Amino acid sequence: ARQKSDRNMDPAIIDVEFAPADSPKFPSREGEEFVYVLEGDVELRYGKENYRLRQGDSIYFDSCVPHTLSTLAEGDKARVLAITYVPGI
């Protein structure tokens, strides 16, 4: 997908690891994100809210809010499909 000109979406399959609650969050940026859980359970820390997602769940959110994706416990494994929309990337 990186070689397509004039694209606005960036898809990726991500292996998610555990991140302690005090871990730095992804910086806020213009755009939107879609996350679909392929394997395992994850927690999306989004601003002051936390969302638990299981295999087959998905979530769509604005990237302008600081956020972190983590497994529920150290040693857990998870994999997600993440599609980021950033105007004019």
PyMOL CGO cylinders between C-alpha atoms (Angstrom):
from pymol import cmd
from pymol.cgo import CYLINDER

trace = [
    CYLINDER, 0.00, 0.00, 0.00, 2.91, 2.37, 0.58, 0.3, 1, 1, 1, 1, 1, 1,
    CYLINDER, 2.91, 2.37, 0.58, 3.59, 2.66, -3.15, 0.3, 1, 1, 1, 1, 1, 1,
    CYLINDER, 3.59, 2.66, -3.15, 0.10, 3.85, -4.07, 0.3, 1, 1, 1, 1, 1, 1,
    CYLINDER, 0.10, 3.85, -4.07, 0.15, 7.55, -4.77, 0.3, 1, 1, 1, 1, 1, 1,
    CYLINDER, 0.15, 7.55, -4.77, -2.49, 9.85, -3.30, 0.3, 1, 1, 1, 1, 1, 1,
    CYLINDER, -2.49, 9.85, -3.30, -3.44, 7.36, -0.59, 0.3, 1, 1, 1, 1, 1, 1,
    CYLINDER, -3.44, 7.36, -0.59, -5.07, 8.27, 2.71, 0.3, 1, 1, 1, 1, 1, 1,
    CYLINDER, -5.07, 8.27, 2.71, -5.19, 4.88, 4.46, 0.3, 1, 1, 1, 1, 1, 1,
    CYLINDER, -5.19, 4.88, 4.46, -2.34, 2.88, 5.97, 0.3, 1, 1, 1, 1, 1, 1,
    CYLINDER, -2.34, 2.88, 5.97, -3.24, -0.78, 6.74, 0.3, 1, 1, 1, 1, 1, 1,
    CYLINDER, -3.24, -0.78, 6.74, -1.08, -2.98, 8.97, 0.3, 1, 1, 1, 1, 1, 1,
    CYLINDER, -1.08, -2.98, 8.97, -1.24, -6.25, 10.87, 0.3, 1, 1, 1, 1, 1, 1,
    CYLINDER, -1.24, -6.25, 10.87, 0.20, -5.61, 14.32, 0.3, 1, 1, 1, 1, 1, 1,
    CYLINDER, 0.20, -5.61, 14.32, 1.34, -8.02, 17.02, 0.3, 1, 1, 1, 1, 1, 1,
    CYLINDER, 1.34, -8.02, 17.02, 0.22, -6.38, 20.25, 0.3, 1, 1, 1, 1, 1, 1,
    CYLINDER, 0.22, -6.38, 20.25, 2.22, -6.66, 23.46, 0.3, 1, 1, 1, 1, 1, 1,
    CYLINDER, 2.22, -6.66, 23.46, 1.47, -5.73, 27.04, 0.3, 1, 1, 1, 1, 1, 1,
    CYLINDER, 1.47, -5.73, 27.04, 1.91, -2.05, 27.92, 0.3, 1, 1, 1, 1, 1, 1,
    CYLINDER, 1.91, -2.05, 27.92, 1.65, -0.99, 31.59, 0.3, 1, 1, 1, 1, 1, 1,
    CYLINDER, 1.65, -0.99, 31.59, -1.06, 1.58, 32.34, 0.3, 1, 1, 1, 1, 1, 1,
    CYLINDER, -1.06, 1.58, 32.34, 1.54, 4.33, 32.77, 0.3, 1, 1, 1, 1, 1, 1,
    CYLINDER, 1.54, 4.33, 32.77, 3.12, 3.69, 29.34, 0.3, 1, 1, 1, 1, 1, 1,
    CYLINDER, 3.12, 3.69, 29.34, 3.31, 6.64, 26.96, 0.3, 1, 1, 1, 1, 1, 1,
    CYLINDER, 3.31, 6.64, 26.96, 0.34, 6.90, 24.61, 0.3, 1, 1, 1, 1, 1, 1,
    CYLINDER, 0.34, 6.90, 24.61, 0.59, 7.29, 20.86, 0.3, 1, 1, 1, 1, 1, 1,
    CYLINDER, 0.59, 7.29, 20.86, 0.69, 11.01, 20.13, 0.3, 1, 1, 1, 1, 1, 1,
    CYLINDER, 0.69, 11.01, 20.13, -2.51, 12.55, 18.91, 0.3, 1, 1, 1, 1, 1, 1,
    CYLINDER, -2.51, 12.55, 18.91, -2.68, 13.29, 15.20, 0.3, 1, 1, 1, 1, 1, 1,
    CYLINDER, -2.68, 13.29, 15.20, -5.27, 14.18, 12.62, 0.3, 1, 1, 1, 1, 1, 1,
    CYLINDER, -5.27, 14.18, 12.62, -7.12, 11.21, 11.22, 0.3, 1, 1, 1, 1, 1, 1,
    CYLINDER, -7.12, 11.21, 11.22, -9.10, 8.12, 12.14, 0.3, 1, 1, 1, 1, 1, 1,
    CYLINDER, -9.10, 8.12, 12.14, -8.32, 4.51, 12.99, 0.3, 1, 1, 1, 1, 1, 1,
    CYLINDER, -8.32, 4.51, 12.99, -10.10, 1.18, 12.60, 0.3, 1, 1, 1, 1, 1, 1,
    CYLINDER, -10.10, 1.18, 12.60, -8.88, -1.81, 14.63, 0.3, 1, 1, 1, 1, 1, 1,
    CYLINDER, -8.88, -1.81, 14.63, -10.12, -5.39, 14.15, 0.3, 1, 1, 1, 1, 1, 1,
    CYLINDER, -10.12, -5.39, 14.15, -8.91, -8.06, 16.58, 0.3, 1, 1, 1, 1, 1, 1,
    CYLINDER, -8.91, -8.06, 16.58, -7.66, -11.11, 14.69, 0.3, 1, 1, 1, 1, 1, 1,
    CYLINDER, -7.66, -11.11, 14.69, -6.35, -13.07, 17.70, 0.3, 1, 1, 1, 1, 1, 1,
    CYLINDER, -6.35, -13.07, 17.70, -6.38, -12.65, 21.48, 0.3, 1, 1, 1, 1, 1, 1,
    CYLINDER, -6.38, -12.65, 21.48, -7.79, -9.93, 23.71, 0.3, 1, 1, 1, 1, 1, 1,
    CYLINDER, -7.79, -9.93, 23.71, -6.67, -6.29, 23.77, 0.3, 1, 1, 1, 1, 1, 1,
    CYLINDER, -6.67, -6.29, 23.77, -7.38, -3.11, 25.66, 0.3, 1, 1, 1, 1, 1, 1,
    CYLINDER, -7.38, -3.11, 25.66, -7.59, 0.25, 23.92, 0.3, 1, 1, 1, 1, 1, 1,
    CYLINDER, -7.59, 0.25, 23.92, -6.76, 3.09, 26.31, 0.3, 1, 1, 1, 1, 1, 1,
    CYLINDER, -6.76, 3.09, 26.31, -8.35, 6.06, 24.62, 0.3, 1, 1, 1, 1, 1, 1,
    CYLINDER, -8.35, 6.06, 24.62, -8.06, 9.35, 26.46, 0.3, 1, 1, 1, 1, 1, 1,
    CYLINDER, -8.06, 9.35, 26.46, -9.61, 8.61, 29.87, 0.3, 1, 1, 1, 1, 1, 1,
    CYLINDER, -9.61, 8.61, 29.87, -11.63, 5.62, 28.62, 0.3, 1, 1, 1, 1, 1, 1,
    CYLINDER, -11.63, 5.62, 28.62, -10.64, 1.94, 28.37, 0.3, 1, 1, 1, 1, 1, 1,
    CYLINDER, -10.64, 1.94, 28.37, -12.20, -0.50, 25.90, 0.3, 1, 1, 1, 1, 1, 1,
    CYLINDER, -12.20, -0.50, 25.90, -11.65, -4.28, 26.03, 0.3, 1, 1, 1, 1, 1, 1,
    CYLINDER, -11.65, -4.28, 26.03, -11.85, -6.06, 22.71, 0.3, 1, 1, 1, 1, 1, 1,
    CYLINDER, -11.85, -6.06, 22.71, -11.89, -9.78, 21.99, 0.3, 1, 1, 1, 1, 1, 1,
    CYLINDER, -11.89, -9.78, 21.99, -11.21, -11.77, 18.85, 0.3, 1, 1, 1, 1, 1, 1,
    CYLINDER, -11.21, -11.77, 18.85, -13.70, -10.65, 16.21, 0.3, 1, 1, 1, 1, 1, 1,
    CYLINDER, -13.70, -10.65, 16.21, -14.39, -7.26, 17.84, 0.3, 1, 1, 1, 1, 1, 1,
    CYLINDER, -14.39, -7.26, 17.84, -13.61, -3.98, 16.12, 0.3, 1, 1, 1, 1, 1, 1,
    CYLINDER, -13.61, -3.98, 16.12, -13.47, -0.31, 17.02, 0.3, 1, 1, 1, 1, 1, 1,
    CYLINDER, -13.47, -0.31, 17.02, -13.31, 2.93, 15.03, 0.3, 1, 1, 1, 1, 1, 1,
    CYLINDER, -13.31, 2.93, 15.03, -12.00, 6.13, 16.63, 0.3, 1, 1, 1, 1, 1, 1,
    CYLINDER, -12.00, 6.13, 16.63, -10.47, 9.54, 16.04, 0.3, 1, 1, 1, 1, 1, 1,
    CYLINDER, -10.47, 9.54, 16.04, -6.66, 9.59, 16.18, 0.3, 1, 1, 1, 1, 1, 1,
    CYLINDER, -6.66, 9.59, 16.18, -6.66, 13.07, 17.70, 0.3, 1, 1, 1, 1, 1, 1,
    CYLINDER, -6.66, 13.07, 17.70, -7.15, 11.55, 21.17, 0.3, 1, 1, 1, 1, 1, 1,
    CYLINDER, -7.15, 11.55, 21.17, -3.98, 10.03, 22.74, 0.3, 1, 1, 1, 1, 1, 1,
    CYLINDER, -3.98, 10.03, 22.74, -4.29, 6.24, 22.81, 0.3, 1, 1, 1, 1, 1, 1,
    CYLINDER, -4.29, 6.24, 22.81, -2.49, 2.96, 23.52, 0.3, 1, 1, 1, 1, 1, 1,
    CYLINDER, -2.49, 2.96, 23.52, -3.25, -0.62, 22.49, 0.3, 1, 1, 1, 1, 1, 1,
    CYLINDER, -3.25, -0.62, 22.49, -2.17, -3.37, 24.90, 0.3, 1, 1, 1, 1, 1, 1,
    CYLINDER, -2.17, -3.37, 24.90, -2.78, -7.01, 25.74, 0.3, 1, 1, 1, 1, 1, 1,
    CYLINDER, -2.78, -7.01, 25.74, -4.52, -7.53, 29.07, 0.3, 1, 1, 1, 1, 1, 1,
    CYLINDER, -4.52, -7.53, 29.07, -1.53, -9.07, 30.85, 0.3, 1, 1, 1, 1, 1, 1,
    CYLINDER, -1.53, -9.07, 30.85, 2.19, -9.49, 30.40, 0.3, 1, 1, 1, 1, 1, 1,
    CYLINDER, 2.19, -9.49, 30.40, 2.93, -12.57, 28.28, 0.3, 1, 1, 1, 1, 1, 1,
    CYLINDER, 2.93, -12.57, 28.28, -0.46, -12.49, 26.52, 0.3, 1, 1, 1, 1, 1, 1,
    CYLINDER, -0.46, -12.49, 26.52, -0.40, -12.41, 22.72, 0.3, 1, 1, 1, 1, 1, 1,
    CYLINDER, -0.40, -12.41, 22.72, -2.74, -10.63, 20.35, 0.3, 1, 1, 1, 1, 1, 1,
    CYLINDER, -2.74, -10.63, 20.35, -2.81, -9.63, 16.70, 0.3, 1, 1, 1, 1, 1, 1,
    CYLINDER, -2.81, -9.63, 16.70, -4.91, -6.90, 15.11, 0.3, 1, 1, 1, 1, 1, 1,
    CYLINDER, -4.91, -6.90, 15.11, -5.61, -5.44, 11.71, 0.3, 1, 1, 1, 1, 1, 1,
    CYLINDER, -5.61, -5.44, 11.71, -5.22, -1.67, 12.07, 0.3, 1, 1, 1, 1, 1, 1,
    CYLINDER, -5.22, -1.67, 12.07, -6.19, 0.73, 9.32, 0.3, 1, 1, 1, 1, 1, 1,
    CYLINDER, -6.19, 0.73, 9.32, -5.18, 4.34, 9.86, 0.3, 1, 1, 1, 1, 1, 1,
    CYLINDER, -5.18, 4.34, 9.86, -6.69, 7.13, 7.83, 0.3, 1, 1, 1, 1, 1, 1,
    CYLINDER, -6.69, 7.13, 7.83, -4.55, 10.26, 7.67, 0.3, 1, 1, 1, 1, 1, 1,
    CYLINDER, -4.55, 10.26, 7.67, -5.52, 12.92, 5.14, 0.3, 1, 1, 1, 1, 1, 1,
    CYLINDER, -5.52, 12.92, 5.14, -2.72, 13.49, 2.66, 0.3, 1, 1, 1, 1, 1, 1,
    CYLINDER, -2.72, 13.49, 2.66, -0.15, 10.94, 3.88, 0.3, 1, 1, 1, 1, 1, 1,
]
cmd.load_cgo(trace, "trace")
